[in-house]
Amino acid sequence: GGRHARQDSLSSWQPTVERLEAYRELFWSISRAEPGYVSADEGREVFERSGLPTSELAQAWSMSDIDGDGRLAAGEFACAMHLVAERRGGRAIPQSL
């Protein structure tokens, strides 16, 4: 039924272990101002390298900033990076996670 189709489509957004590790390494390499978090300025520099429109980058950031504190913890950063990577691969950013 429809429920399984939705779960399948969401699970297809799961990053691989290798990607998660790469995102984690990148996170710790740019998390300087406040260790353990990536600020909007720190994140902007990385996300803009993707070449995606600012509006899409902002959407990926806001969807990933689960607690709405304007910065990304490691898990939130990995989520945002994966949304950006998948978008660069031609997939539309989902309306919700």
Residue frames as qw, qx, qy, qz and C-alpha x, y, z in Angstrom:
[[0.000, 0.882, 0.471, 0.000, 0.00, 0.00, 0.00],
 [0.201, 0.890, -0.016, 0.408, 0.79, 3.67, 0.12],
 [0.556, -0.805, 0.204, -0.026, 2.44, 3.49, 3.51],
 [0.837, -0.187, 0.339, 0.387, 5.20, 1.17, 2.33],
 [0.562, 0.634, 0.207, 0.490, 5.77, 3.27, -0.79],
 [0.118, -0.951, 0.090, -0.271, 6.35, 6.34, 1.40],
 [0.708, -0.612, 0.326, 0.132, 8.78, 4.48, 3.64],
 [0.820, 0.175, 0.319, 0.442, 10.67, 3.20, 0.61],
 [0.369, 0.800, 0.100, 0.463, 10.98, 6.68, -0.84],
 [0.342, -0.900, 0.211, -0.169, 12.23, 8.07, 2.47],
 [0.825, -0.382, 0.347, 0.229, 14.69, 5.23, 2.98],
 [0.735, 0.471, 0.198, 0.445, 16.13, 5.96, -0.45],
 [0.068, 0.921, -0.114, 0.366, 17.28, 9.28, 1.03],
 [0.767, -0.607, 0.155, 0.138, 19.42, 7.51, 3.63],
 [0.269, 0.816, -0.510, -0.030, 23.11, 8.33, 3.09],
 [0.883, 0.117, -0.423, 0.163, 25.65, 5.54, 2.94],
 [0.734, -0.599, -0.068, 0.313, 27.99, 4.94, 5.86],
 [0.628, 0.078, 0.153, 0.759, 30.86, 6.26, 3.72],
 [0.061, 0.674, 0.246, 0.694, 28.98, 9.48, 3.01],
 [0.551, -0.803, -0.200, -0.112, 28.08, 9.92, 6.67],
 [0.759, -0.364, 0.013, 0.539, 31.75, 9.56, 7.59],
 [0.428, 0.324, 0.214, 0.816, 32.74, 12.14, 4.97],
 [0.204, -0.790, -0.264, -0.515, 30.09, 14.56, 6.25],
 [0.696, -0.687, -0.150, 0.147, 31.30, 14.02, 9.83],
 [0.685, -0.118, 0.083, 0.715, 34.92, 14.75, 8.87],
 [0.189, 0.535, 0.256, 0.783, 33.87, 17.89, 7.00],
 [0.440, -0.813, -0.301, -0.235, 31.73, 18.99, 9.97],
 [0.702, -0.608, -0.052, 0.366, 34.64, 18.80, 12.40],
 [0.587, 0.098, 0.185, 0.782, 36.99, 20.51, 9.93],
 [0.056, 0.530, 0.241, 0.811, 34.75, 23.62, 9.68],
 [0.533, -0.749, -0.377, -0.114, 33.22, 23.69, 13.19],
 [0.521, 0.236, -0.314, 0.758, 35.47, 26.42, 14.60],
 [0.182, -0.532, 0.081, -0.823, 33.51, 29.30, 16.16],
 [0.658, -0.331, 0.390, -0.552, 31.59, 26.98, 18.46],
 [0.138, 0.275, -0.946, -0.101, 32.99, 23.43, 18.51],
 [0.218, 0.250, 0.912, -0.241, 30.21, 20.90, 18.02],
 [0.391, 0.743, 0.455, -0.297, 28.17, 23.21, 15.82],
 [0.396, 0.188, 0.430, 0.789, 28.41, 24.73, 12.36],
 [0.104, 0.570, 0.263, -0.771, 27.26, 28.34, 12.21],
 [0.581, 0.730, 0.325, -0.153, 25.32, 29.80, 9.31],
 [0.188, 0.877, -0.378, -0.230, 28.48, 31.54, 8.08],
 [0.323, -0.420, 0.835, 0.148, 30.58, 28.38, 8.33],
 [0.594, 0.297, 0.747, -0.042, 27.91, 26.34, 6.58],
 [0.468, 0.812, 0.102, -0.334, 27.22, 28.90, 3.87],
 [0.043, 0.716, -0.615, -0.328, 30.76, 28.67, 2.55],
 [0.326, -0.124, 0.930, 0.112, 30.53, 24.88, 2.20],
 [0.501, 0.509, 0.674, -0.188, 26.99, 24.77, 0.80],
 [0.356, 0.819, -0.063, -0.445, 27.62, 27.51, -1.77],
 [0.142, -0.468, 0.786, 0.378, 30.35, 25.35, -3.32],
 [0.513, 0.269, 0.814, -0.037, 27.52, 23.09, -4.51],
 [0.023, -0.008, 0.509, 0.860, 26.45, 25.69, -7.08],
 [0.067, -0.579, -0.808, -0.084, 22.78, 25.28, -6.08],
 [0.089, -0.677, -0.191, -0.705, 20.51, 28.33, -5.88],
 [0.006, 0.263, -0.564, 0.783, 20.55, 30.12, -2.52],
 [0.669, -0.196, 0.038, -0.716, 16.84, 29.41, -2.08],
 [0.898, -0.007, -0.423, -0.122, 17.42, 25.65, -2.27],
 [0.478, 0.225, -0.628, 0.571, 20.38, 25.84, 0.09],
 [0.276, -0.280, 0.364, -0.844, 18.25, 27.81, 2.56],
 [0.833, -0.138, -0.176, -0.506, 15.53, 25.16, 2.28],
 [0.801, 0.085, -0.561, 0.190, 18.00, 22.35, 2.99],
 [0.204, 0.275, -0.558, 0.756, 19.42, 24.29, 5.96],
 [0.472, -0.255, 0.228, -0.813, 16.04, 25.10, 7.51],
 [0.886, -0.083, -0.320, -0.325, 14.78, 21.52, 7.08],
 [0.742, 0.130, -0.558, 0.347, 17.93, 20.22, 8.75],
 [0.046, 0.315, -0.478, 0.819, 18.01, 22.71, 11.63],
 [0.434, -0.405, -0.797, -0.114, 15.61, 20.55, 13.63],
 [0.368, -0.572, -0.540, 0.495, 15.73, 22.61, 16.82],
 [0.171, 0.877, 0.314, 0.322, 15.64, 25.93, 14.94],
 [0.513, -0.741, -0.037, 0.431, 18.65, 27.43, 16.72],
 [0.328, 0.924, -0.150, -0.128, 20.27, 28.79, 13.54],
 [0.004, -0.639, 0.767, 0.068, 23.24, 26.43, 13.71],
 [0.892, 0.110, -0.355, -0.256, 23.72, 22.80, 12.82],
 [0.635, -0.488, 0.594, -0.077, 24.87, 20.04, 15.16],
 [0.166, -0.353, 0.851, 0.353, 26.71, 17.10, 13.56],
 [0.364, 0.329, 0.871, 0.018, 23.57, 15.11, 12.69],
 [0.329, 0.815, 0.301, -0.370, 21.78, 18.17, 11.35],
 [0.045, 0.716, -0.485, -0.501, 24.81, 19.07, 9.24],
 [0.265, -0.096, 0.917, 0.283, 24.97, 15.55, 7.77],
 [0.386, 0.596, 0.687, -0.157, 21.28, 15.82, 6.89],
 [0.242, 0.866, 0.000, -0.437, 21.77, 19.19, 5.16],
 [0.087, -0.549, 0.700, 0.449, 24.84, 17.97, 3.28],
 [0.343, 0.135, 0.915, 0.161, 22.98, 14.91, 2.09],
 [0.383, 0.750, 0.465, -0.274, 20.00, 16.97, 0.89],
 [0.147, 0.826, -0.295, -0.458, 22.39, 19.22, -1.05],
 [0.211, -0.344, 0.849, 0.341, 24.28, 16.23, -2.50],
 [0.398, 0.373, 0.838, 0.022, 21.09, 14.52, -3.62],
 [0.322, 0.841, 0.225, -0.373, 19.77, 17.77, -5.10],
 [0.023, 0.687, -0.551, -0.474, 22.99, 18.15, -7.09],
 [0.260, -0.069, 0.935, 0.230, 22.35, 14.62, -8.34],
 [0.228, -0.138, -0.603, -0.752, 19.04, 15.77, -9.79],
 [0.285, -0.496, -0.817, 0.075, 16.58, 14.87, -7.04],
 [0.213, -0.701, -0.137, -0.666, 14.13, 17.43, -5.74],
 [0.034, 0.181, -0.689, 0.701, 14.46, 18.40, -2.08],
 [0.266, -0.473, -0.836, -0.078, 11.50, 16.76, -0.30],
 [0.257, -0.702, -0.164, -0.643, 8.86, 18.97, 1.30],
 [0.594, -0.649, 0.313, -0.358, 9.46, 17.34, 4.67],
 [0.291, 0.420, -0.850, 0.128, 11.72, 14.77, 6.24]]
